[in-house]
Amino acid sequence: MAYLDDLKRQHREIQEIINFLNVNLGENKVRAEASQLAQNISILSGKLRMHLLSEDESLYPRLLSGTDVNAKETTERFFKEMGNLSQVFGAYKVKYNISSKILSNVEAYITDTKVIIEALENRISREDTELYTLL
C-alpha cells in the first residue's frame, strides 16, 4: 500500500532528524552546533506538519469511518493521547528556531529537546506497532 509506505518513509525521515538532535544534546555540542540544530528543528517542523496533516486528513478519518471497532477505538485513543503533539512541537519550534534562542538558555534547550524527542519517538513507535498495523 503506497499510502502506508509514504507514512513509514516520513517516520524514517523524522527519525533521522531526531537522531541528529539527540546526538548533539551535550552542552558543548549544543554550543558548537546551535545553527545546525536550529536548522534541523525547522526542517523537522516542516516534515512533521506534512506528516500530521496527512494523518489527520486521511489516516484517522479512514480508520474512524471503517467498520472495524478495534480500529476505531485505537484511533480515538491515539487522537486523545497524542492529538496535541502538533501544538506542543509548534511551541518548541518557536522557542528554538534560531541559534541565538538555543544559546540563550542551553540547559532549557537540552531539557525541552529530551522531552520533545521522547514524545515524538513514542508516537512514531506506537503508530508503527499499533496503528499502521490496522490498515
C-alpha positions as MATLAB code, in Angstrom:
seq = 'MAYLDDLKRQHREIQEIINFLNVNLGENKVRAEASQLAQNISILSGKLRMHLLSEDESLYPRLLSGTDVNAKETTERFFKEMGNLSQVFGAYKVKYNISSKILSNVEAYITDTKVIIEALENRISREDTELYTLL';
ca = [
       0.000    0.000    0.000;
       1.653    3.188   -1.237;
      -0.031    5.378    1.377;
       1.345    3.285    4.249;
       4.778    3.235    2.616;
       4.714    7.055    2.480;
       3.825    7.291    6.172;
       6.626    4.911    7.119;
       9.095    6.808    4.910;
       8.080   10.020    6.653;
       8.700    8.331   10.003;
      12.218    7.366    8.896;
      12.955   10.925    7.758;
      11.635   12.353   11.017;
      13.672    9.812   13.000;
      16.873   10.816   11.179;
      16.438   14.415   12.328;
      15.533   13.306   15.834;
      18.750   11.264   15.883;
      20.760   14.336   14.882;
      19.179   16.386   17.667;
      19.730   13.579   20.150;
      23.429   13.030   19.444;
      24.045   16.758   19.843;
      22.486   17.187   23.283;
      25.679   17.686   25.253;
      26.229   21.282   26.361;
      29.430   21.664   24.310;
      27.818   20.136   21.221;
      24.781   22.399   21.561;
      27.025   25.441   21.681;
      29.080   24.260   18.702;
      26.123   23.101   16.587;
      23.431   25.651   17.560;
      22.978   26.858   13.999;
      22.625   23.327   12.622;
      20.305   22.380   15.472;
      18.019   25.330   14.766;
      18.029   24.498   11.068;
      17.140   20.865   11.803;
      14.329   21.943   14.117;
      12.856   23.987   11.267;
      13.227   21.099    8.823;
      11.667   18.736   11.349;
       8.784   21.154   11.787;
       8.006   21.055    8.087;
       8.225   17.276    7.903;
       6.042   16.885   10.985;
       3.480   19.345    9.690;
       3.106   17.401    6.436;
       3.052   14.041    8.214;
       0.495   15.050   10.828;
      -1.665   16.733    8.202;
      -1.640   13.534    6.156;
      -2.652   11.505    9.188;
      -5.292   13.959   10.366;
      -6.889   14.378    6.936;
      -6.608   10.846    5.625;
      -5.453    8.123    8.022;
      -7.543    8.968   11.076;
     -10.773    9.618    9.119;
     -10.259    6.371    7.172;
      -9.866    4.329   10.348;
     -12.704    6.120   12.147;
     -15.166    5.626    9.296;
     -14.488    1.920    8.842;
     -16.389   -0.967   10.349;
     -13.541   -2.319   12.477;
     -14.409   -1.470   16.098;
     -10.840   -2.076   17.295;
      -9.504    0.306   14.641;
     -11.981    2.979   15.689;
     -11.186    2.606   19.395;
      -7.428    2.598   18.786;
      -7.659    5.658   16.542;
      -9.778    7.551   19.068;
      -7.329    6.660   21.840;
      -4.369    7.829   19.760;
      -6.085   11.073   18.917;
      -6.906   11.738   22.593;
      -3.455   10.773   23.863;
      -1.332   12.408   21.173;
      -3.591   14.866   19.376;
      -1.843   17.897   20.839;
       1.642   16.936   19.682;
       1.447   19.376   16.797;
       0.819   22.291   19.156;
       3.483   21.122   21.605;
       6.060   20.841   18.852;
       4.973   24.194   17.413;
       5.710   25.893   20.732;
       9.076   24.102   20.909;
       9.943   25.255   17.379;
       9.103   28.885   18.131;
      11.224   28.690   21.271;
      14.299   27.252   19.481;
      14.053   28.021   15.750;
      17.177   30.193   15.667;
      20.581   29.579   17.189;
      20.507   32.642   19.445;
      17.397   31.282   21.164;
      19.128   27.949   21.751;
      22.286   29.624   23.027;
      20.381   31.950   25.345;
      19.451   29.004   27.572;
      21.305   25.836   26.653;
      20.127   23.911   29.729;
      16.446   24.596   28.967;
      17.029   23.671   25.322;
      18.542   20.325   26.338;
      15.698   19.582   28.762;
      12.987   20.615   26.321;
      14.599   18.692   23.472;
      14.742   15.498   25.519;
      11.023   15.858   26.271;
      10.060   16.508   22.643;
      12.268   13.672   21.378;
      10.617   11.268   23.807;
       7.131   12.380   22.717;
       7.965   12.081   19.008;
       9.664    8.712   19.348;
       6.772    7.416   21.433;
       4.267    8.466   18.802;
       6.308    7.028   15.929;
       6.818    3.739   17.721;
       3.178    3.393   18.710;
       1.911    4.332   15.269;
       4.224    1.789   13.643;
       3.285   -1.021   16.019;
      -0.333   -0.285   16.947;
      -1.949    1.992   14.387;
      -0.411    1.251   10.999;
      -0.999   -2.475   11.510;
      -4.734   -1.726   11.352;
      -4.517   -0.705    7.681;
];
